[in-house]
Amino acid sequence: MKLTKDFWEDKYKNGDLKWDIGYVSTPLKEYIDQLEHKEMKILIPGAGNGYEVTYLHQLGFTNVYVADLAEQPLKRIETACSDFPKDRLIQVDFFDLEQNGFDLILEQTFFCALPPIRRIDYVQKMATLLKPSGKIVGLFFDFPLTEEGPPFGGSKTEYENLFKPSFQIKVLERAYNSIQPRKDKELFFIFEK
């Protein structure tokens, strides 16, 4: 399976969006709700339909960027949030993203949608995108790694081994507030560069 731009565009075109819950996931919403610095530079990679993006914008966050390989989710964000800065909706392969200096990167189903062979590349790219002491915060799926996907799954041990060389693991625990279909299948994490 080639997870190309066309693959993702077809998913959106055909409405094959099994990962899309239609709103900000509870763990991310609760994390966002406690953030105080509205001017922090935030990246949401592989944002999909961008519920986190529109939520942050509605709360007054002024420095949010979105990167997605597919055009359709960026158009959806533009429609849902017409005053969101267009130059911050970036259609790009995540690994080619040239922006950096982020304070925070929010992760929601993006990591587990990448081919597992790209996971080390993901960690390295995250380290280059973040400022010193910047954080990646979000959810990883916690079920056995599969060859079928996306999502491809993974485990706490795998995530620890991948991220420890470049990040301080502040939190990596079972999400207590996952939505029902994902209950006991998600790990909430905070990793600091």
Residue pairs with C-beta under 8 A, 6 or more apart in sequence:
1 7
3 113
3 114
3 115
3 150
5 69
5 70
5 93
8 69
8 70
9 70
9 71
9 72
10 16
11 17
11 70
12 70
12 72
12 73
13 72
17 48
17 49
19 48
19 109
19 113
19 150
19 151
20 48
20 49
21 179
22 51
23 51
24 32
24 51
24 52
24 55
25 108
25 139
25 178
25 179
25 182
26 177
26 178
26 179
27 139
27 175
27 177
27 178
27 186
27 188
28 52
28 106
28 108
28 137
28 138
28 139
29 55
30 177
31 137
31 188
32 52
32 55
32 56
32 59
32 106
35 61
35 104
37 103
38 59
38 60
38 61
38 62
39 61
39 62
39 63
40 61
40 63
40 103
40 104
41 63
41 65
41 101
41 102
41 103
41 104
41 131
42 56
42 61
42 63
42 64
42 65
42 102
42 103
42 104
42 105
42 106
43 64
43 65
43 66
43 67
43 99
43 102
43 104
43 105
43 106
43 129
44 50
44 52
44 53
44 64
44 65
44 66
44 67
44 105
44 106
44 108
45 67
45 68
45 94
45 97
45 105
45 107
45 110
46 67
46 68
46 69
46 94
46 109
46 110
46 113
47 53
47 66
47 67
47 68
47 73
47 74
47 77
47 108
47 110
48 68
48 73
48 108
48 109
49 73
49 76
49 77
49 80
50 66
50 73
50 74
50 76
50 77
50 80
50 81
52 106
52 108
53 64
53 66
53 77
53 81
53 84
54 77
54 80
54 81
54 84
56 64
57 64
57 81
57 83
57 84
58 81
64 84
64 88
65 88
65 90
65 99
65 102
66 74
66 77
66 88
66 89
66 90
67 90
67 91
67 92
67 94
67 97
67 99
68 74
68 90
68 91
68 92
69 91
69 92
69 93
69 94
70 91
71 91
74 89
74 90
74 91
77 84
77 89
78 84
78 86
78 89
90 97
90 99
94 110
94 122
94 125
95 118
95 121
95 125
97 125
97 129
99 129
100 128
100 129
100 130
101 129
101 131
102 129
102 130
102 131
102 134
103 130
103 131
103 134
103 135
104 134
104 135
104 136
104 137
105 126
105 129
105 130
105 134
105 135
105 136
105 137
105 138
106 137
106 138
107 136
107 137
107 138
107 139
107 140
107 189
108 138
108 139
109 139
109 141
109 151
111 119
111 122
111 138
111 140
111 154
112 140
112 141
112 149
112 150
112 151
112 152
112 153
112 154
113 149
113 150
113 151
113 152
114 122
114 150
114 152
115 152
116 145
116 152
116 154
119 162
120 162
123 162
123 163
123 165
123 166
123 167
124 166
126 136
126 166
126 167
126 193
127 166
127 167
127 193
130 136
130 193
131 193
132 193
133 192
133 193
134 192
134 193
135 170
135 190
135 191
135 192
135 193
136 167
136 189
136 190
136 191
137 189
137 190
137 191
138 188
138 189
139 175
139 178
139 186
139 187
139 188
139 189
140 154
140 159
140 186
140 187
140 189
141 151
141 153
141 154
141 182
141 185
141 186
141 187
142 153
142 154
142 155
142 156
142 174
142 184
142 185
142 186
142 187
143 153
143 154
143 185
144 153
144 155
145 152
145 153
145 154
145 155
145 158
146 152
146 153
156 172
156 187
159 172
159 187
159 189
160 169
160 172
163 169
163 191
166 193
167 191
167 192
167 193
168 191
168 192
168 193
169 189
169 191
170 190
170 191
170 192
171 188
171 189
171 190
172 187
172 188
172 189
172 191
173 187
173 188
173 189
174 184
174 186
174 187
174 188
175 182
175 186
175 187
175 188
176 188
178 184
178 185
178 186
